[in-house]
C-alpha cells in the first residue's frame, strides 16, 4: 500500500515505514505530523485518485530529524566587465518516517 502526498510544493510516494527527506517542517523531533493533501492511495489493484485531493484521507508520519543539505555554490560571472559574485546555500530539510496511511 502506498500514497502520493503533496508537501512543500513537491509530490512524494509514501509507504508505511519509508523515510522521506522533505522540505523543512515546523515541529520537534519525535513529534507527529499529518499530511492531508493526499493525491492518490493504491492498495494492490485498488487505486483511488482525488480531484485534486482525496477527502478524508491522511498520512501520519513521525519527525526523525532536522538538518541542512550539502552546500551548493552559486557563481555569477559577466565577461569583460570584472563582475564576479560567489555565494553558497544550504537548503534546510526534515526527515520523516511514515507510520500510517488512512483513506
N, C-alpha and C positions, 0 to 999 in steps of 0.2 A: 504494500500500500504506500502510495506517495501522494504528495500535494504540491501544487505550484503556488507559491506565495509571492506577494509583492511587498517590498520594503526598501526604503531609501532610493526609490526611483528605479530599482532593478528587480528582476524576477529570479527566483531560486526554486530548484527542485528539492523538496524536503521529504525524507523518510524518517521513521522513528529510529532514533539512535545516531543519526547523522550529526556531524559537527560542521556548521556553516560559518564562514567568515563574511560578515555583512558590514554595512555602513554603521558608524557609531550610534549606539542607542543609549538613552538615559537609563540608569538603574545600577544597583550594586551587584557585585559578583555573587553568585548562588541565588539570586532572586529570579522570579519567574516573569516571563514576558509573553504576551498573547498577540498573535498576528491574526487579524480578522479580515484582511484583504486576501482571500483565497480565490484564485482564478480557476483551479480545477482540482478534483480529487479522483484518483484512479485506484481501484482495488481489483487487480486481475483484468478481466474483460469489462467490468462495470466502471464506466467513467462518467463523471458529472462535470459539466462546464458551466461557468457563470456568465452573466451578461451585464457587466464585466466580472462581478464577484458573485460567489455563492452565498445566499442568505443563510445565516445561522451557522456557517462553517467557521472553524477557528483551529489554529495550530498553536500549541503551547510549547514553549522552549525555556531552558534554563541558561542564564548567562554564565559562561565559563570564564572568560577573561576579557579585559580591555587592553588595547595596545596600539602601536603605530607600525605602519608598514615600512619597508626599506626606503631609504631616501632616494628620490629621483632628482636629477639636475635639470633645471630649465635654463637654457643658454640662448640669449638673443644676440644677434650679430647683424650689422649692416656694413656692407663692403664700402671701402674708400671713405668712410666718414668717422673712423675711430670710435664706433659705438659698440660696446660690448657690455652685456649685463648678465651676471650669473646669479642664480637663485636656486635654493633647494626647497623640497617639500616632502613632508612625511604625512601620509593620509591616516587618520585615526580609524580604527576598526573595532568591532565587537565579535567575539566568538560565542556562538550559541549552540547548545545541544538540544535537538528536537526530542520532546518527551511524549507528546500525544497529538493525534490528528483526529478531530471531530468533524462530522459533517454528514 
